[in-house]
Each structure stands twice: as structure tokens, then as C-alpha cells.
Amino acid sequence: MLDLSIPLKVKEIVQMGYYPYDLSPQLDMEKSLEIVGLLDKKDLQINQLSSGEVRKAFIAMTLVQGAGILLLDEPLVNLDIKY
């Protein structure tokens, strides 16, 4: 897990998903944040989010990589029941 005391914005966390690849992204950063419901928080620092929103930001980071399948261990931990 990333050290959340580092002053990174949500959009910068998501864009980290592009770094290991030399391919065109499957989704752009804004679309992946829209899918997880964080588009309106893209300019906030990651440490300003709730723990559930941090989890969503990391899911958005994996979405830009274009994985066909995500294997998640306890994916609903820290998420509010309505999500």
C-alpha cells in the first residue's frame, strides 16, 4: 500500500496505473474516476479521502490498465453499505 502521507492528488494516484506499461491506456483517468464515483474528488489529496474512497481510487488505478478481470481480496471492506 502507498504511504498516504505523501501529498499526491487522487488523479495522480490513478495516473500511476499508466507507468508500468508502454501501451495506450484502455480508459482515461477521468473515465475510470467516473466509474468508481470519484470524478468530483480528482483534485483532492489522497489523504483527504475516507478509507473507502482511497480503495476506490486504487480500483480506478487498475481500471486504466485495462485488466479484463480483477481478483480482489475483501473488495467491500471500508465501503459504505450503499456502494
N, CA, C and O atoms as a Maestro MAE file, in Angstrom:
{
 s_m_m2io_version
 :::
 2.0.0
}

f_m_ct {
 s_m_title
 :::
 protein
 m_atom[332] {
  # First column is atom index #
  i_m_mmod_type
  r_m_x_coord
  r_m_y_coord
  r_m_z_coord
  i_m_residue_number
  s_m_chain_name
  s_m_pdb_residue_name
  s_m_pdb_atom_name
  i_m_atomic_number
  :::
  1 25 0.844 -1.179 0.000 1 A "MET " " N  " 7
  2 3 0.000 0.000 0.000 1 A "MET " " CA " 6
  3 2 0.885 1.238 0.000 1 A "MET " " C  " 6
  4 15 1.953 1.252 0.613 1 A "MET " " O  " 8
  5 25 0.445 2.243 -0.672 2 A "LEU " " N  " 7
  6 3 1.168 3.503 -0.780 2 A "LEU " " CA " 6
  7 2 1.090 4.281 0.515 2 A "LEU " " C  " 6
  8 15 0.064 4.256 1.195 2 A "LEU " " O  " 8
  9 25 2.155 4.967 0.863 3 A "ASP " " N  " 7
  10 3 2.167 5.835 2.044 3 A "ASP " " CA " 6
  11 2 1.248 7.031 1.762 3 A "ASP " " C  " 6
  12 15 1.555 7.871 0.916 3 A "ASP " " O  " 8
  13 25 0.125 7.098 2.473 4 A "LEU " " N  " 7
  14 3 -0.873 8.138 2.204 4 A "LEU " " CA " 6
  15 2 -0.503 9.490 2.765 4 A "LEU " " C  " 6
  16 15 -1.245 10.453 2.576 4 A "LEU " " O  " 8
  17 25 0.629 9.593 3.452 5 A "SER " " N  " 7
  18 3 1.063 10.902 3.929 5 A "SER " " CA " 6
  19 2 1.781 11.686 2.828 5 A "SER " " C  " 6
  20 15 2.028 12.883 2.971 5 A "SER " " O  " 8
  21 25 2.112 11.010 1.741 6 A "ILE " " N  " 7
  22 3 2.732 11.691 0.595 6 A "ILE " " CA " 6
  23 2 1.653 12.531 -0.083 6 A "ILE " " C  " 6
  24 15 0.570 12.022 -0.372 6 A "ILE " " O  " 8
  25 25 1.928 13.807 -0.341 7 A "PRO " " N  " 7
  26 3 0.888 14.698 -0.884 7 A "PRO " " CA " 6
  27 2 0.610 14.481 -2.376 7 A "PRO " " C  " 6
  28 15 0.992 15.296 -3.215 7 A "PRO " " O  " 8
  29 25 -0.050 13.388 -2.683 8 A "LEU " " N  " 7
  30 3 -0.442 13.105 -4.060 8 A "LEU " " CA " 6
  31 2 -1.939 13.338 -4.215 8 A "LEU " " C  " 6
  32 15 -2.723 13.054 -3.309 8 A "LEU " " O  " 8
  33 25 -2.320 13.854 -5.366 9 A "LYS " " N  " 7
  34 3 -3.737 14.042 -5.662 9 A "LYS " " CA " 6
  35 2 -4.328 12.722 -6.148 9 A "LYS " " C  " 6
  36 15 -3.612 11.833 -6.609 9 A "LYS " " O  " 8
  37 25 -5.634 12.616 -6.035 10 A "VAL " " N  " 7
  38 3 -6.336 11.408 -6.466 10 A "VAL " " CA " 6
  39 2 -6.010 11.117 -7.927 10 A "VAL " " C  " 6
  40 15 -5.714 9.974 -8.276 10 A "VAL " " O  " 8
  41 25 -6.062 12.126 -8.775 11 A "LYS " " N  " 7
  42 3 -5.793 11.899 -10.205 11 A "LYS " " CA " 6
  43 2 -4.365 11.414 -10.434 11 A "LYS " " C  " 6
  44 15 -4.119 10.663 -11.378 11 A "LYS " " O  " 8
  45 25 -3.417 11.827 -9.591 12 A "GLU " " N  " 7
  46 3 -2.038 11.366 -9.737 12 A "GLU " " CA " 6
  47 2 -1.910 9.896 -9.350 12 A "GLU " " C  " 6
  48 15 -1.142 9.152 -9.961 12 A "GLU " " O  " 8
  49 25 -2.658 9.484 -8.340 13 A "ILE " " N  " 7
  50 3 -2.666 8.063 -7.951 13 A "ILE " " CA " 6
  51 2 -3.179 7.220 -9.116 13 A "ILE " " C  " 6
  52 15 -2.587 6.196 -9.456 13 A "ILE " " O  " 8
  53 25 -4.280 7.654 -9.723 14 A "VAL " " N  " 7
  54 3 -4.865 6.900 -10.838 14 A "VAL " " CA " 6
  55 2 -3.898 6.862 -12.019 14 A "VAL " " C  " 6
  56 15 -3.751 5.824 -12.665 14 A "VAL " " O  " 8
  57 25 -3.245 7.971 -12.301 15 A "GLN " " N  " 7
  58 3 -2.306 8.028 -13.424 15 A "GLN " " CA " 6
  59 2 -1.092 7.136 -13.208 15 A "GLN " " C  " 6
  60 15 -0.407 6.790 -14.170 15 A "GLN " " O  " 8
  61 25 -0.812 6.758 -11.965 16 A "MET " " N  " 7
  62 3 0.288 5.821 -11.705 16 A "MET " " CA " 6
  63 2 0.047 4.484 -12.396 16 A "MET " " C  " 6
  64 15 0.995 3.747 -12.666 16 A "MET " " O  " 8
  65 25 -1.202 4.167 -12.682 17 A "GLY " " N  " 7
  66 3 -1.527 2.935 -13.387 17 A "GLY " " CA " 6
  67 2 -0.963 2.883 -14.791 17 A "GLY " " C  " 6
  68 15 -0.808 1.799 -15.354 17 A "GLY " " O  " 8
  69 25 -0.654 4.031 -15.365 18 A "TYR " " N  " 7
  70 3 -0.078 4.073 -16.715 18 A "TYR " " CA " 6
  71 2 1.410 3.725 -16.722 18 A "TYR " " C  " 6
  72 15 1.910 3.224 -17.729 18 A "TYR " " O  " 8
  73 25 2.122 3.974 -15.638 19 A "TYR " " N  " 7
  74 3 3.578 3.903 -15.627 19 A "TYR " " CA " 6
  75 2 4.194 2.577 -16.022 19 A "TYR " " C  " 6
  76 15 5.171 2.579 -16.771 19 A "TYR " " O  " 8
  77 25 3.685 1.447 -15.566 20 A "PRO " " N  " 7
  78 3 4.383 0.201 -15.903 20 A "PRO " " CA " 6
  79 2 4.182 -0.256 -17.345 20 A "PRO " " C  " 6
  80 15 4.754 -1.264 -17.760 20 A "PRO " " O  " 8
  81 25 3.390 0.461 -18.096 21 A "TYR " " N  " 7
  82 3 3.027 -0.016 -19.421 21 A "TYR " " CA " 6
  83 2 3.485 0.940 -20.503 21 A "TYR " " C  " 6
  84 15 3.538 2.154 -20.308 21 A "TYR " " O  " 8
  85 25 3.810 0.373 -21.627 22 A "ASP " " N  " 7
  86 3 4.207 1.161 -22.778 22 A "ASP " " CA " 6
  87 2 3.108 1.074 -23.835 22 A "ASP " " C  " 6
  88 15 3.383 1.116 -25.034 22 A "ASP " " O  " 8
  89 25 1.870 0.953 -23.381 23 A "LEU " " N  " 7
  90 3 0.719 0.813 -24.267 23 A "LEU " " CA " 6
  91 2 -0.214 1.999 -24.089 23 A "LEU " " C  " 6
  92 15 -0.123 2.731 -23.103 23 A "LEU " " O  " 8
  93 25 -1.100 2.182 -25.038 24 A "SER " " N  " 7
  94 3 -2.131 3.203 -24.873 24 A "SER " " CA " 6
  95 2 -3.081 2.758 -23.776 24 A "SER " " C  " 6
  96 15 -3.427 1.579 -23.699 24 A "SER " " O  " 8
  97 25 -3.510 3.692 -22.920 25 A "PRO " " N  " 7
  98 3 -4.423 3.303 -21.836 25 A "PRO " " CA " 6
  99 2 -5.763 2.831 -22.375 25 A "PRO " " C  " 6
  100 15 -6.250 3.321 -23.393 25 A "PRO " " O  " 8
  101 25 -6.353 1.863 -21.665 26 A "GLN " " N  " 7
  102 3 -7.666 1.348 -22.039 26 A "GLN " " CA " 6
  103 2 -8.761 2.353 -21.698 26 A "GLN " " C  " 6
  104 15 -9.729 2.501 -22.444 26 A "GLN " " O  " 8
  105 25 -8.609 3.032 -20.589 27 A "LEU " " N  " 7
  106 3 -9.534 4.070 -20.146 27 A "LEU " " CA " 6
  107 2 -8.707 5.285 -19.782 27 A "LEU " " C  " 6
  108 15 -7.559 5.152 -19.357 27 A "LEU " " O  " 8
  109 25 -9.279 6.468 -19.944 28 A "ASP " " N  " 7
  110 3 -8.539 7.617 -19.455 28 A "ASP " " CA " 6
  111 2 -8.811 7.799 -17.965 28 A "ASP " " C  " 6
  112 15 -9.729 7.194 -17.410 28 A "ASP " " O  " 8
  113 25 -8.013 8.626 -17.338 29 A "MET " " N  " 7
  114 3 -8.084 8.829 -15.906 29 A "MET " " CA " 6
  115 2 -9.466 9.296 -15.472 29 A "MET " " C  " 6
  116 15 -10.004 8.800 -14.482 29 A "MET " " O  " 8
  117 25 -10.042 10.237 -16.197 30 A "GLU " " N  " 7
  118 3 -11.346 10.781 -15.799 30 A "GLU " " CA " 6
  119 2 -12.458 9.745 -15.919 30 A "GLU " " C  " 6
  120 15 -13.342 9.698 -15.064 30 A "GLU " " O  " 8
  121 25 -12.438 8.929 -16.942 31 A "LYS " " N  " 7
  122 3 -13.463 7.902 -17.109 31 A "LYS " " CA " 6
  123 2 -13.370 6.864 -15.986 31 A "LYS " " C  " 6
  124 15 -14.393 6.427 -15.460 31 A "LYS " " O  " 8
  125 25 -12.166 6.477 -15.625 32 A "SER " " N  " 7
  126 3 -12.031 5.493 -14.546 32 A "SER " " CA " 6
  127 2 -12.503 6.076 -13.215 32 A "SER " " C  " 6
  128 15 -13.110 5.365 -12.415 32 A "SER " " O  " 8
  129 25 -12.233 7.361 -12.966 33 A "LEU " " N  " 7
  130 3 -12.722 8.000 -11.744 33 A "LEU " " CA " 6
  131 2 -14.240 8.145 -11.762 33 A "LEU " " C  " 6
  132 15 -14.892 8.057 -10.722 33 A "LEU " " O  " 8
  133 25 -14.791 8.365 -12.938 34 A "GLU " " N  " 7
  134 3 -16.254 8.439 -13.060 34 A "GLU " " CA " 6
  135 2 -16.884 7.079 -12.719 34 A "GLU " " C  " 6
  136 15 -17.904 7.024 -12.032 34 A "GLU " " O  " 8
  137 25 -16.290 6.006 -13.189 35 A "ILE " " N  " 7
  138 3 -16.811 4.659 -12.940 35 A "ILE " " CA " 6
  139 2 -16.870 4.365 -11.442 35 A "ILE " " C  " 6
  140 15 -17.842 3.782 -10.961 35 A "ILE " " O  " 8
  141 25 -15.839 4.764 -10.708 36 A "VAL " " N  " 7
  142 3 -15.810 4.470 -9.266 36 A "VAL " " CA " 6
  143 2 -16.462 5.563 -8.423 36 A "VAL " " C  " 6
  144 15 -16.548 5.436 -7.201 36 A "VAL " " O  " 8
  145 25 -16.918 6.632 -9.067 37 A "GLY " " N  " 7
  146 3 -17.636 7.680 -8.349 37 A "GLY " " CA " 6
  147 2 -16.764 8.712 -7.650 37 A "GLY " " C  " 6
  148 15 -17.184 9.311 -6.660 37 A "GLY " " O  " 8
  149 25 -15.559 8.926 -8.155 38 A "LEU " " N  " 7
  150 3 -14.651 9.890 -7.534 38 A "LEU " " CA " 6
  151 2 -14.258 11.037 -8.452 38 A "LEU " " C  " 6
  152 15 -13.330 11.779 -8.131 38 A "LEU " " O  " 8
  153 25 -14.921 11.203 -9.563 39 A "LEU " " N  " 7
  154 3 -14.526 12.242 -10.508 39 A "LEU " " CA " 6
  155 2 -14.518 13.621 -9.866 39 A "LEU " " C  " 6
  156 15 -13.637 14.434 -10.146 39 A "LEU " " O  " 8
  157 25 -15.489 13.885 -9.012 40 A "ASP " " N  " 7
  158 3 -15.567 15.191 -8.367 40 A "ASP " " CA " 6
  159 2 -14.473 15.410 -7.318 40 A "ASP " " C  " 6
  160 15 -14.319 16.522 -6.812 40 A "ASP " " O  " 8
  161 25 -13.720 14.369 -6.989 41 A "LYS " " N  " 7
  162 3 -12.668 14.464 -5.973 41 A "LYS " " CA " 6
  163 2 -11.269 14.298 -6.567 41 A "LYS " " C  " 6
  164 15 -10.307 14.081 -5.831 41 A "LYS " " O  " 8
  165 25 -11.153 14.398 -7.877 42 A "LYS " " N  " 7
  166 3 -9.870 14.119 -8.536 42 A "LYS " " CA " 6
  167 2 -8.753 15.073 -8.134 42 A "LYS " " C  " 6
  168 15 -7.581 14.703 -8.203 42 A "LYS " " O  " 8
  169 25 -9.086 16.283 -7.720 43 A "ASP " " N  " 7
  170 3 -8.059 17.256 -7.353 43 A "ASP " " CA " 6
  171 2 -7.770 17.309 -5.855 43 A "ASP " " C  " 6
  172 15 -6.959 18.120 -5.409 43 A "ASP " " O  " 8
  173 25 -8.425 16.453 -5.080 44 A "LEU " " N  " 7
  174 3 -8.141 16.372 -3.646 44 A "LEU " " CA " 6
  175 2 -6.903 15.526 -3.418 44 A "LEU " " C  " 6
  176 15 -6.577 14.654 -4.224 44 A "LEU " " O  " 8
  177 25 -6.218 15.786 -2.316 45 A "GLN " " N  " 7
  178 3 -5.101 14.930 -1.959 45 A "GLN " " CA " 6
  179 2 -5.654 13.617 -1.416 45 A "GLN " " C  " 6
  180 15 -6.707 13.585 -0.779 45 A "GLN " " O  " 8
  181 25 -4.934 12.549 -1.676 46 A "ILE " " N  " 7
  182 3 -5.406 11.213 -1.315 46 A "ILE " " CA " 6
  183 2 -5.680 11.092 0.186 46 A "ILE " " C  " 6
  184 15 -6.565 10.341 0.596 46 A "ILE " " O  " 8
  185 25 -4.926 11.824 1.003 47 A "ASN " " N  " 7
  186 3 -5.132 11.731 2.449 47 A "ASN " " CA " 6
  187 2 -6.368 12.491 2.924 47 A "ASN " " C  " 6
  188 15 -6.678 12.473 4.115 47 A "ASN " " O  " 8
  189 25 -7.073 13.153 2.022 48 A "GLN " " N  " 7
  190 3 -8.320 13.832 2.353 48 A "GLN " " CA " 6
  191 2 -9.541 12.932 2.131 48 A "GLN " " C  " 6
  192 15 -10.668 13.324 2.435 48 A "GLN " " O  " 8
  193 25 -9.315 11.738 1.604 49 A "LEU " " N  " 7
  194 3 -10.407 10.818 1.319 49 A "LEU " " CA " 6
  195 2 -10.650 9.879 2.491 49 A "LEU " " C  " 6
  196 15 -9.776 9.659 3.329 49 A "LEU " " O  " 8
  197 25 -11.842 9.342 2.527 50 A "SER " " N  " 7
  198 3 -12.135 8.291 3.511 50 A "SER " " CA " 6
  199 2 -11.403 7.024 3.072 50 A "SER " " C  " 6
  200 15 -10.916 6.940 1.945 50 A "SER " " O  " 8
  201 25 -11.331 6.049 3.961 51 A "SER " " N  " 7
  202 3 -10.629 4.808 3.603 51 A "SER " " CA " 6
  203 2 -11.323 4.074 2.456 51 A "SER " " C  " 6
  204 15 -10.655 3.447 1.633 51 A "SER " " O  " 8
  205 25 -12.651 4.145 2.391 52 A "GLY " " N  " 7
  206 3 -13.377 3.541 1.276 52 A "GLY " " CA " 6
  207 2 -13.099 4.246 -0.039 52 A "GLY " " C  " 6
  208 15 -12.996 3.606 -1.085 52 A "GLY " " O  " 8
  209 25 -12.978 5.571 0.015 53 A "GLU " " N  " 7
  210 3 -12.673 6.327 -1.202 53 A "GLU " " CA " 6
  211 2 -11.252 6.069 -1.665 53 A "GLU " " C  " 6
  212 15 -10.981 6.061 -2.866 53 A "GLU " " O  " 8
  213 25 -10.342 5.858 -0.723 54 A "VAL " " N  " 7
  214 3 -8.964 5.501 -1.094 54 A "VAL " " CA " 6
  215 2 -8.971 4.175 -1.838 54 A "VAL " " C  " 6
  216 15 -8.290 4.022 -2.852 54 A "VAL " " O  " 8
  217 25 -9.738 3.221 -1.336 55 A "ARG " " N  " 7
  218 3 -9.857 1.922 -2.011 55 A "ARG " " CA " 6
  219 2 -10.387 2.113 -3.430 55 A "ARG " " C  " 6
  220 15 -9.889 1.488 -4.365 55 A "ARG " " O  " 8
  221 25 -11.391 2.971 -3.596 56 A "LYS " " N  " 7
  222 3 -11.950 3.241 -4.932 56 A "LYS " " CA " 6
  223 2 -10.899 3.869 -5.844 56 A "LYS " " C  " 6
  224 15 -10.842 3.549 -7.031 56 A "LYS " " O  " 8
  225 25 -10.072 4.753 -5.304 57 A "ALA " " N  " 7
  226 3 -9.022 5.383 -6.112 57 A "ALA " " CA " 6
  227 2 -8.057 4.325 -6.642 57 A "ALA " " C  " 6
  228 15 -7.635 4.391 -7.796 57 A "ALA " " O  " 8
  229 25 -7.708 3.350 -5.803 58 A "PHE " " N  " 7
  230 3 -6.811 2.286 -6.255 58 A "PHE " " CA " 6
  231 2 -7.498 1.368 -7.270 58 A "PHE " " C  " 6
  232 15 -6.845 0.843 -8.172 58 A "PHE " " O  " 8
  233 25 -8.788 1.176 -7.128 59 A "ILE " " N  " 7
  234 3 -9.522 0.414 -8.148 59 A "ILE " " CA " 6
  235 2 -9.507 1.169 -9.469 59 A "ILE " " C  " 6
  236 15 -9.326 0.563 -10.525 59 A "ILE " " O  " 8
  237 25 -9.695 2.486 -9.422 60 A "ALA " " N  " 7
  238 3 -9.628 3.302 -10.642 60 A "ALA " " CA " 6
  239 2 -8.249 3.190 -11.283 60 A "ALA " " C  " 6
  240 15 -8.134 3.169 -12.508 60 A "ALA " " O  " 8
  241 25 -7.207 3.117 -10.468 61 A "MET " " N  " 7
  242 3 -5.850 2.966 -10.993 61 A "MET " " CA " 6
  243 2 -5.720 1.659 -11.773 61 A "MET " " C  " 6
  244 15 -5.059 1.622 -12.811 61 A "MET " " O  " 8
  245 25 -6.341 0.597 -11.285 62 A "THR " " N  " 7
  246 3 -6.266 -0.673 -12.009 62 A "THR " " CA " 6
  247 2 -7.131 -0.647 -13.265 62 A "THR " " C  " 6
  248 15 -6.821 -1.333 -14.239 62 A "THR " " O  " 8
  249 25 -8.207 0.132 -13.258 63 A "LEU " " N  " 7
  250 3 -9.069 0.204 -14.441 63 A "LEU " " CA " 6
  251 2 -8.350 0.829 -15.635 63 A "LEU " " C  " 6
  252 15 -8.582 0.413 -16.770 63 A "LEU " " O  " 8
  253 25 -7.487 1.814 -15.408 64 A "VAL " " N  " 7
  254 3 -6.777 2.424 -16.533 64 A "VAL " " CA " 6
  255 2 -5.806 1.449 -17.184 64 A "VAL " " C  " 6
  256 15 -5.384 1.653 -18.322 64 A "VAL " " O  " 8
  257 25 -5.449 0.385 -16.459 65 A "GLN " " N  " 7
  258 3 -4.546 -0.617 -17.018 65 A "GLN " " CA " 6
  259 2 -5.262 -1.575 -17.960 65 A "GLN " " C  " 6
  260 15 -4.614 -2.319 -18.696 65 A "GLN " " O  " 8
  261 25 -6.592 -1.565 -17.943 66 A "GLY " " N  " 7
  262 3 -7.349 -2.364 -18.884 66 A "GLY " " CA " 6
  263 2 -7.428 -3.842 -18.569 66 A "GLY " " C  " 6
  264 15 -7.625 -4.658 -19.469 66 A "GLY " " O  " 8
  265 25 -7.280 -4.194 -17.317 67 A "ALA " " N  " 7
  266 3 -7.371 -5.611 -16.953 67 A "ALA " " CA " 6
  267 2 -8.764 -6.144 -17.265 67 A "ALA " " C  " 6
  268 15 -9.764 -5.474 -17.007 67 A "ALA " " O  " 8
  269 25 -8.826 -7.319 -17.808 68 A "GLY " " N  " 7
  270 3 -10.112 -7.935 -18.105 68 A "GLY " " CA " 6
  271 2 -10.796 -8.486 -16.871 68 A "GLY " " C  " 6
  272 15 -12.023 -8.560 -16.805 68 A "GLY " " O  " 8
  273 25 -9.986 -8.876 -15.889 69 A "ILE " " N  " 7
  274 3 -10.506 -9.455 -14.649 69 A "ILE " " CA " 6
  275 2 -9.712 -8.871 -13.479 69 A "ILE " " C  " 6
  276 15 -8.490 -8.736 -13.547 69 A "ILE " " O  " 8
  277 25 -10.421 -8.532 -12.416 70 A "LEU " " N  " 7
  278 3 -9.768 -8.093 -11.187 70 A "LEU " " CA " 6
  279 2 -10.053 -9.126 -10.104 70 A "LEU " " C  " 6
  280 15 -11.213 -9.454 -9.855 70 A "LEU " " O  " 8
  281 25 -9.024 -9.634 -9.467 71 A "LEU " " N  " 7
  282 3 -9.177 -10.533 -8.333 71 A "LEU " " CA " 6
  283 2 -8.937 -9.704 -7.082 71 A "LEU " " C  " 6
  284 15 -7.820 -9.250 -6.835 71 A "LEU " " O  " 8
  285 25 -9.979 -9.511 -6.299 72 A "LEU " " N  " 7
  286 3 -9.896 -8.627 -5.147 72 A "LEU " " CA " 6
  287 2 -10.111 -9.406 -3.857 72 A "LEU " " C  " 6
  288 15 -11.007 -10.243 -3.759 72 A "LEU " " O  " 8
  289 25 -9.288 -9.119 -2.891 73 A "ASP " " N  " 7
  290 3 -9.429 -9.721 -1.573 73 A "ASP " " CA " 6
  291 2 -10.213 -8.751 -0.701 73 A "ASP " " C  " 6
  292 15 -9.740 -7.649 -0.425 73 A "ASP " " O  " 8
  293 25 -11.378 -9.135 -0.273 74 A "GLU " " N  " 7
  294 3 -12.269 -8.310 0.537 74 A "GLU " " CA " 6
  295 2 -12.512 -6.945 -0.103 74 A "GLU " " C  " 6
  296 15 -12.199 -5.921 0.505 74 A "GLU " " O  " 8
  297 25 -13.062 -6.910 -1.310 75 A "PRO " " N  " 7
  298 3 -13.223 -5.644 -2.044 75 A "PRO " " CA " 6
  299 2 -14.221 -4.669 -1.411 75 A "PRO " " C  " 6
  300 15 -14.217 -3.485 -1.747 75 A "PRO " " O  " 8
  301 25 -15.055 -5.138 -0.520 76 A "LEU " " N  " 7
  302 3 -16.061 -4.246 0.064 76 A "LEU " " CA " 6
  303 2 -15.659 -3.702 1.436 76 A "LEU " " C  " 6
  304 15 -16.428 -2.965 2.053 76 A "LEU " " O  " 8
  305 25 -14.476 -4.052 1.914 77 A "VAL " " N  " 7
  306 3 -14.012 -3.549 3.200 77 A "VAL " " CA " 6
  307 2 -13.876 -2.028 3.117 77 A "VAL " " C  " 6
  308 15 -13.332 -1.506 2.144 77 A "VAL " " O  " 8
  309 25 -14.360 -1.330 4.115 78 A "ASN " " N  " 7
  310 3 -14.305 0.135 4.241 78 A "ASN " " CA " 6
  311 2 -15.258 0.861 3.304 78 A "ASN " " C  " 6
  312 15 -15.229 2.091 3.259 78 A "ASN " " O  " 8
  313 25 -16.089 0.168 2.565 79 A "LEU " " N  " 7
  314 3 -17.058 0.844 1.710 79 A "LEU " " CA " 6
  315 2 -18.388 0.932 2.447 79 A "LEU " " C  " 6
  316 15 -18.784 0.000 3.148 79 A "LEU " " O  " 8
  317 25 -19.068 2.052 2.283 80 A "ASP " " N  " 7
  318 3 -20.389 2.195 2.873 80 A "ASP " " CA " 6
  319 2 -21.330 1.181 2.242 80 A "ASP " " C  " 6
  320 15 -21.140 0.796 1.089 80 A "ASP " " O  " 8
  321 25 -22.324 0.750 2.972 81 A "ILE " " N  " 7
  322 3 -23.256 -0.278 2.515 81 A "ILE " " CA " 6
  323 2 -23.913 0.087 1.177 81 A "ILE " " C  " 6
  324 15 -24.142 -0.793 0.347 81 A "ILE " " O  " 8
  325 25 -24.216 1.358 0.961 82 A "LYS " " N  " 7
  326 3 -24.899 1.737 -0.292 82 A "LYS " " CA " 6
  327 2 -24.046 1.532 -1.528 82 A "LYS " " C  " 6
  328 15 -24.575 1.545 -2.640 82 A "LYS " " O  " 8
  329 25 -22.725 1.341 -1.371 83 A "TYR " " N  " 7
  330 3 -21.861 1.101 -2.520 83 A "TYR " " CA " 6
  331 2 -21.648 -0.365 -2.744 83 A "TYR " " C  " 6
  332 15 -20.941 -0.751 -3.676 83 A "TYR " " O  " 8
  :::
 }
 m_bond[331] {
  # First column is bond index #
  i_m_from
  i_m_to
  i_m_order
  :::
  1 1 2 1
  2 2 3 1
  3 3 4 2
  4 3 5 1
  5 5 6 1
  6 6 7 1
  7 7 8 2
  8 7 9 1
  9 9 10 1
  10 10 11 1
  11 11 12 2
  12 11 13 1
  13 13 14 1
  14 14 15 1
  15 15 16 2
  16 15 17 1
  17 17 18 1
  18 18 19 1
  19 19 20 2
  20 19 21 1
  21 21 22 1
  22 22 23 1
  23 23 24 2
  24 23 25 1
  25 25 26 1
  26 26 27 1
  27 27 28 2
  28 27 29 1
  29 29 30 1
  30 30 31 1
  31 31 32 2
  32 31 33 1
  33 33 34 1
  34 34 35 1
  35 35 36 2
  36 35 37 1
  37 37 38 1
  38 38 39 1
  39 39 40 2
  40 39 41 1
  41 41 42 1
  42 42 43 1
  43 43 44 2
  44 43 45 1
  45 45 46 1
  46 46 47 1
  47 47 48 2
  48 47 49 1
  49 49 50 1
  50 50 51 1
  51 51 52 2
  52 51 53 1
  53 53 54 1
  54 54 55 1
  55 55 56 2
  56 55 57 1
  57 57 58 1
  58 58 59 1
  59 59 60 2
  60 59 61 1
  61 61 62 1
  62 62 63 1
  63 63 64 2
  64 63 65 1
  65 65 66 1
  66 66 67 1
  67 67 68 2
  68 67 69 1
  69 69 70 1
  70 70 71 1
  71 71 72 2
  72 71 73 1
  73 73 74 1
  74 74 75 1
  75 75 76 2
  76 75 77 1
  77 77 78 1
  78 78 79 1
  79 79 80 2
  80 79 81 1
  81 81 82 1
  82 82 83 1
  83 83 84 2
  84 83 85 1
  85 85 86 1
  86 86 87 1
  87 87 88 2
  88 87 89 1
  89 89 90 1
  90 90 91 1
  91 91 92 2
  92 91 93 1
  93 93 94 1
  94 94 95 1
  95 95 96 2
  96 95 97 1
  97 97 98 1
  98 98 99 1
  99 99 100 2
  100 99 101 1
  101 101 102 1
  102 102 103 1
  103 103 104 2
  104 103 105 1
  105 105 106 1
  106 106 107 1
  107 107 108 2
  108 107 109 1
  109 109 110 1
  110 110 111 1
  111 111 112 2
  112 111 113 1
  113 113 114 1
  114 114 115 1
  115 115 116 2
  116 115 117 1
  117 117 118 1
  118 118 119 1
  119 119 120 2
  120 119 121 1
  121 121 122 1
  122 122 123 1
  123 123 124 2
  124 123 125 1
  125 125 126 1
  126 126 127 1
  127 127 128 2
  128 127 129 1
  129 129 130 1
  130 130 131 1
  131 131 132 2
  132 131 133 1
  133 133 134 1
  134 134 135 1
  135 135 136 2
  136 135 137 1
  137 137 138 1
  138 138 139 1
  139 139 140 2
  140 139 141 1
  141 141 142 1
  142 142 143 1
  143 143 144 2
  144 143 145 1
  145 145 146 1
  146 146 147 1
  147 147 148 2
  148 147 149 1
  149 149 150 1
  150 150 151 1
  151 151 152 2
  152 151 153 1
  153 153 154 1
  154 154 155 1
  155 155 156 2
  156 155 157 1
  157 157 158 1
  158 158 159 1
  159 159 160 2
  160 159 161 1
  161 161 162 1
  162 162 163 1
  163 163 164 2
  164 163 165 1
  165 165 166 1
  166 166 167 1
  167 167 168 2
  168 167 169 1
  169 169 170 1
  170 170 171 1
  171 171 172 2
  172 171 173 1
  173 173 174 1
  174 174 175 1
  175 175 176 2
  176 175 177 1
  177 177 178 1
  178 178 179 1
  179 179 180 2
  180 179 181 1
  181 181 182 1
  182 182 183 1
  183 183 184 2
  184 183 185 1
  185 185 186 1
  186 186 187 1
  187 187 188 2
  188 187 189 1
  189 189 190 1
  190 190 191 1
  191 191 192 2
  192 191 193 1
  193 193 194 1
  194 194 195 1
  195 195 196 2
  196 195 197 1
  197 197 198 1
  198 198 199 1
  199 199 200 2
  200 199 201 1
  201 201 202 1
  202 202 203 1
  203 203 204 2
  204 203 205 1
  205 205 206 1
  206 206 207 1
  207 207 208 2
  208 207 209 1
  209 209 210 1
  210 210 211 1
  211 211 212 2
  212 211 213 1
  213 213 214 1
  214 214 215 1
  215 215 216 2
  216 215 217 1
  217 217 218 1
  218 218 219 1
  219 219 220 2
  220 219 221 1
  221 221 222 1
  222 222 223 1
  223 223 224 2
  224 223 225 1
  225 225 226 1
  226 226 227 1
  227 227 228 2
  228 227 229 1
  229 229 230 1
  230 230 231 1
  231 231 232 2
  232 231 233 1
  233 233 234 1
  234 234 235 1
  235 235 236 2
  236 235 237 1
  237 237 238 1
  238 238 239 1
  239 239 240 2
  240 239 241 1
  241 241 242 1
  242 242 243 1
  243 243 244 2
  244 243 245 1
  245 245 246 1
  246 246 247 1
  247 247 248 2
  248 247 249 1
  249 249 250 1
  250 250 251 1
  251 251 252 2
  252 251 253 1
  253 253 254 1
  254 254 255 1
  255 255 256 2
  256 255 257 1
  257 257 258 1
  258 258 259 1
  259 259 260 2
  260 259 261 1
  261 261 262 1
  262 262 263 1
  263 263 264 2
  264 263 265 1
  265 265 266 1
  266 266 267 1
  267 267 268 2
  268 267 269 1
  269 269 270 1
  270 270 271 1
  271 271 272 2
  272 271 273 1
  273 273 274 1
  274 274 275 1
  275 275 276 2
  276 275 277 1
  277 277 278 1
  278 278 279 1
  279 279 280 2
  280 279 281 1
  281 281 282 1
  282 282 283 1
  283 283 284 2
  284 283 285 1
  285 285 286 1
  286 286 287 1
  287 287 288 2
  288 287 289 1
  289 289 290 1
  290 290 291 1
  291 291 292 2
  292 291 293 1
  293 293 294 1
  294 294 295 1
  295 295 296 2
  296 295 297 1
  297 297 298 1
  298 298 299 1
  299 299 300 2
  300 299 301 1
  301 301 302 1
  302 302 303 1
  303 303 304 2
  304 303 305 1
  305 305 306 1
  306 306 307 1
  307 307 308 2
  308 307 309 1
  309 309 310 1
  310 310 311 1
  311 311 312 2
  312 311 313 1
  313 313 314 1
  314 314 315 1
  315 315 316 2
  316 315 317 1
  317 317 318 1
  318 318 319 1
  319 319 320 2
  320 319 321 1
  321 321 322 1
  322 322 323 1
  323 323 324 2
  324 323 325 1
  325 325 326 1
  326 326 327 1
  327 327 328 2
  328 327 329 1
  329 329 330 1
  330 330 331 1
  331 331 332 2
  :::
 }
}
